[in-house]
């Protein structure tokens, strides 16, 4: 039963909590470090508080903090940023502390966290802490659980990290626009027991997508599905850094998906286990081996493997259009069409005309076509044996012998031991054997010499 004394006691507690937040927000706000370089930054070891094994953010960095009377304090600044998606293309995005995605926030299970958020965008915003268990008023849904953070204002979020795992942060205000512009980031909460789920190398990145016209700089924010740049941490191949691993290391890769579709993530040369989701760690008894794991919209997945096999192993989304850069989808299929005659007539009128697509699109990986400024080739990148013909969500896991424990420098291309590379057959070409008609096969006998025609259904232009 509610009594006057209990009511006043509860009200007094609420006033004290409000005063604490107000005092924090009006006091000395911690610095807000920024990062402009698109390179993967070294892991940030624990500066104070509980010790942990830090993560490596692919083409990103970890946000420094300060300790203040038992609180771990961070400062995020929401602002317009410029992000180099790969050499030759820069996007005008929105992000945090100079980059999109924003810096990774690392802490430890049981930490009390205070996060200052300053809004330097041209409109209001909030931050939702995706997957974090916290008080309702700290959940970051504008209009529902808090007022919007108006332009130029700073809000304070305070909560305790109740469980370890991999989580995300993003706006819950004008969400379609702000997320399409690149506003998102990662939160890694390490286990209280530093030996629990410990690995040697721990990588993390977000899957995001943009619709940026060739030659343009700013994404289209109303796009629902037809994105043309599929990226990891707002980088596309060949701008995505390799994952450098020492042979024998236990490796974890944490992946978050804030795009509008799912992504089947495929690693060559290894099988792995899914050891974590956005809901927590997966018990050993519930794991199974995979070489591809699907990461749905709004989900996190952590995969682990032991790096036993040296080499340069491809790691990519298995949706083929997601390993290409900006491209048009309304391109006719010209495979098998011999249009050399008409092409010559066009070249007489347009000297720079180029025949494309009659033998497939592999030529795109070799040719250097004139492109608009700030535009990447659809298929690009070079490896030790020639063009890689890739873009978008593609990189390489480089497993090497003899690396230092904290050495993440690119070791260059793998030197294959003699006799371990596929090679061209130098002997006589084998003849293709074709089975002839079987006279005792009634079905075959009926179809010999008969012209078969198939009619393709219409009305399914989107498939």
Residue pairs with C-beta under 8 A, 6 or more apart in sequence:
20 158
21 156
21 158
24 114
24 116
24 156
24 158
25 116
25 154
25 155
25 156
29 75
29 116
29 118
29 154
30 65
30 66
30 68
30 73
30 74
30 75
30 116
31 75
32 75
32 76
32 77
32 97
32 116
32 118
33 63
33 64
33 97
33 103
34 77
34 97
34 98
34 99
35 41
35 60
35 61
35 97
35 98
35 99
35 103
36 98
36 99
38 59
38 83
38 84
38 99
38 235
38 239
39 59
39 241
40 56
40 57
40 58
40 59
40 60
40 241
40 408
41 57
41 60
41 61
41 62
42 56
42 406
42 408
43 54
43 55
43 56
43 62
43 406
44 54
44 61
44 62
44 64
44 106
45 54
46 52
46 54
47 64
47 65
48 65
48 66
48 67
49 67
49 72
49 107
49 108
49 111
50 108
50 110
50 111
50 190
50 192
50 194
51 194
52 106
52 108
52 190
52 191
52 194
53 190
53 194
53 198
53 199
53 202
54 62
54 106
54 202
55 62
55 104
55 106
55 188
55 202
55 203
55 204
55 254
56 201
56 202
56 203
56 204
56 408
57 103
57 104
57 186
57 203
57 204
57 205
57 233
58 203
58 204
58 205
58 232
58 233
58 235
58 240
58 241
58 243
58 395
59 205
59 232
59 233
59 234
59 235
59 239
59 240
59 241
60 99
60 101
60 103
60 104
60 186
60 205
60 233
61 99
61 103
61 104
62 103
62 104
62 105
62 106
63 74
63 75
63 76
63 97
63 102
63 103
63 104
63 105
63 106
65 72
65 73
65 74
65 107
66 72
66 73
67 73
68 114
70 112
71 112
71 113
71 114
71 158
72 107
72 111
72 112
72 113
72 114
73 113
73 114
73 115
73 116
74 105
74 113
74 114
74 115
74 116
75 115
75 116
75 117
75 118
76 96
76 97
76 102
76 103
76 115
76 116
76 117
76 118
76 127
76 185
77 96
77 97
77 117
77 118
77 120
78 94
78 95
78 96
78 117
78 118
78 119
78 120
78 121
78 125
78 127
78 149
78 171
78 183
79 94
79 95
79 96
79 97
79 98
79 120
79 121
80 92
80 93
80 94
80 95
80 120
80 121
80 122
81 93
81 94
81 95
81 96
81 98
81 99
81 100
81 182
82 90
82 91
82 92
82 93
83 90
83 91
83 93
83 95
83 99
83 100
83 182
83 234
83 235
84 90
84 235
84 239
85 91
85 229
85 231
85 234
85 235
85 236
85 239
85 376
86 235
86 236
86 237
86 238
86 239
86 240
86 325
86 376
87 238
87 239
88 374
88 375
88 376
89 374
89 375
89 376
90 217
90 374
91 182
91 210
91 212
91 217
91 218
91 219
91 234
92 217
92 218
93 100
93 181
93 182
93 210
93 219
93 234
94 100
94 121
94 178
94 181
94 182
94 183
95 101
95 102
95 182
95 183
95 234
96 102
96 103
96 183
96 185
97 103
99 234
100 181
100 182
100 183
100 184
100 208
100 234
101 182
101 184
101 185
101 186
101 206
101 208
101 233
101 234
102 169
102 183
102 184
102 185
103 185
104 185
104 186
104 187
104 188
104 204
105 113
105 115
105 169
105 185
105 186
105 187
105 188
106 187
106 188
106 189
106 190
107 113
107 161
107 187
107 188
107 189
107 190
108 161
108 164
108 189
108 190
108 191
108 192
109 161
109 162
109 163
109 164
109 189
109 190
109 191
109 192
110 160
110 161
110 192
111 160
111 161
111 189
112 158
112 159
112 160
113 157
113 158
113 159
113 160
113 161
114 156
114 157
114 158
115 127
115 156
115 157
115 158
116 154
116 155
116 156
117 127
117 149
117 154
117 155
117 156
117 157
118 153
118 154
119 125
119 149
119 150
119 151
119 152
119 153
119 154
120 151
120 152
121 151
121 178
122 151
123 151
123 174
124 142
124 148
124 149
124 150
124 151
124 173
124 174
125 142
125 148
125 149
125 171
125 173
125 174
125 178
125 183
126 140
126 141
126 142
126 146
126 148
126 149
126 155
126 171
126 172
126 173
127 140
127 157
127 169
127 170
127 171
127 172
128 139
128 140
128 141
128 169
128 170
128 171
128 172
129 138
129 139
129 140
129 157
129 159
129 167
129 169
129 187
130 167
130 168
130 169
130 170
130 278
130 298
131 165
131 166
131 167
131 168
131 187
131 278
131 279
131 300
132 159
132 161
132 167
132 187
133 162
133 163
134 159
134 160
134 162
135 159
136 145
137 145
137 146
138 145
138 146
138 157
138 158
138 159
139 145
139 146
139 172
140 146
140 157
140 171
140 172
141 172
142 148
142 149
142 171
142 172
142 173
143 173
146 155
148 173
149 155
149 173
161 189
163 189
163 280
164 189
164 190
164 191
164 192
164 196
164 197
164 281
165 189
165 276
165 278
165 279
165 280
165 281
165 300
166 186
166 187
166 188
166 189
166 204
166 254
166 256
166 276
166 278
166 300
166 302
167 186
167 187
167 188
167 189
167 278
167 300
168 184
168 185
168 186
168 187
168 206
168 256
168 258
168 300
169 184
169 185
169 186
169 187
170 178
170 179
170 183
170 184
170 185
170 258
171 178
171 179
171 183
176 221
176 222
177 221
179 258
180 210
180 211
180 219
180 220
180 221
180 222
180 223
181 219
181 221
182 208
182 210
182 219
182 234
184 206
184 208
184 258
185 206
186 204
186 205
186 206
186 254
186 256
188 204
188 254
191 197
197 275
197 276
197 281
198 250
199 249
199 250
199 251
199 252
199 304
200 246
200 249
200 250
200 251
200 405
201 243
201 245
201 246
201 249
201 250
201 251
201 252
202 251
202 252
202 254
203 243
203 251
203 252
203 253
203 254
204 253
204 254
204 255
204 256
205 232
205 233
205 254
205 255
205 256
206 232
206 233
206 255
206 256
206 257
206 258
207 230
207 231
207 232
207 255
207 256
207 257
207 258
207 259
207 263
207 295
207 317
207 393
208 231
208 232
208 233
208 234
208 258
208 259
209 227
209 229
209 230
209 231
209 259
209 260
209 261
210 219
210 227
210 228
210 229
210 231
210 234
211 219
211 220
211 223
211 226
211 227
211 228
211 229
212 218
212 219
212 220
212 228
212 229
212 326
213 220
213 326
214 326
214 371
214 372
214 375
215 372
215 373
215 374
215 375
216 374
217 374
224 260
225 260
225 261
226 329
227 259
227 260
228 325
228 326
228 327
229 236
229 325
229 326
229 392
230 236
230 259
230 317
230 319
230 321
230 322
230 323
230 392
230 393
231 240
231 392
231 393
232 240
232 393
232 395
233 240
235 241
236 325
236 376
236 391
236 392
236 393
237 323
237 325
237 380
237 381
237 388
237 390
237 391
237 392
237 393
237 394
237 395
238 380
238 381
238 388
238 390
238 391
240 393
240 394
240 395
241 395
241 410
242 312
242 395
242 396
242 397
242 398
242 410
243 251
243 253
243 315
243 395
243 396
243 397
243 398
244 398
244 400
244 403
244 407
244 408
244 409
244 410
244 411
245 251
245 307
245 397
245 398
245 399
245 400
245 403
246 307
246 399
246 400
246 401
246 402
246 403
246 404
246 405
246 407
247 307
247 308
247 310
247 399
247 400
247 401
247 402
247 403
248 306
248 307
248 308
249 306
249 307
250 304
250 305
250 306
250 307
251 304
251 305
251 306
251 307
251 397
252 275
252 302
252 303
252 304
253 302
253 303
253 304
254 276
254 300
254 301
254 302
255 265
255 295
255 300
255 301
255 302
255 303
256 278
256 295
256 299
256 300
257 263
257 295
257 296
257 297
257 298
257 299
257 300
258 297
258 298
259 297
260 297
261 297
261 319
262 294
262 295
262 296
262 297
263 294
263 295
263 317
263 319
263 322
263 393
264 292
264 293
264 294
264 295
264 317
264 318
264 319
265 292
265 293
265 294
265 295
265 301
265 303
265 315
265 316
265 317
265 318
266 291
266 292
266 315
266 316
266 317
266 318
267 291
267 292
267 303
267 305
267 313
267 314
267 315
267 397
268 313
268 314
268 315
269 309
269 311
269 313
269 397
270 291
270 305
270 307
270 309
270 313
271 289
271 290
271 291
271 305
272 289
272 290
272 291
272 293
272 303
272 304
272 305
273 282
273 287
273 288
273 289
273 290
273 303
273 304
273 305
274 282
274 287
274 288
274 290
274 293
274 301
274 302
274 303
275 281
275 282
275 287
275 302
275 303
275 304
276 282
276 300
276 301
276 302
277 299
277 300
277 301
277 302
278 298
278 299
278 300
290 303
292 318
293 301
293 303
295 301
307 397
307 399
309 399
310 399
310 400
310 401
310 414
311 398
311 399
311 414
311 416
312 383
312 396
312 397
312 398
312 413
312 414
313 396
313 397
313 398
313 399
314 394
314 396
314 397
315 394
315 395
315 396
315 397
316 322
316 323
316 390
316 393
316 394
316 395
317 323
317 392
317 393
317 394
321 327
321 392
322 392
322 393
323 390
323 391
323 392
323 393
323 394
324 378
324 379
324 390
324 391
324 392
325 376
325 377
325 378
325 379
325 380
325 391
325 392
326 375
326 376
326 378
327 378
331 357
332 357
333 357
334 356
334 357
334 358
335 357
335 358
335 359
335 360
336 358
337 358
338 358
339 355
339 358
340 355
343 353
343 355
346 353
347 353
352 370
354 367
354 369
356 363
356 364
361 379
362 389
364 377
364 378
364 379
364 389
365 379
365 380
365 381
365 387
365 388
365 389
366 386
366 387
369 377
371 377
376 391
377 391
378 391
379 387
379 389
379 390
379 391
380 387
380 388
380 389
380 390
380 391
381 387
381 388
381 389
381 390
381 391
381 394
382 388
383 413
384 413
384 414
388 394
398 410
398 411
398 414
400 411
400 414
403 411
437 444
437 445
437 448
438 444
438 445
439 445
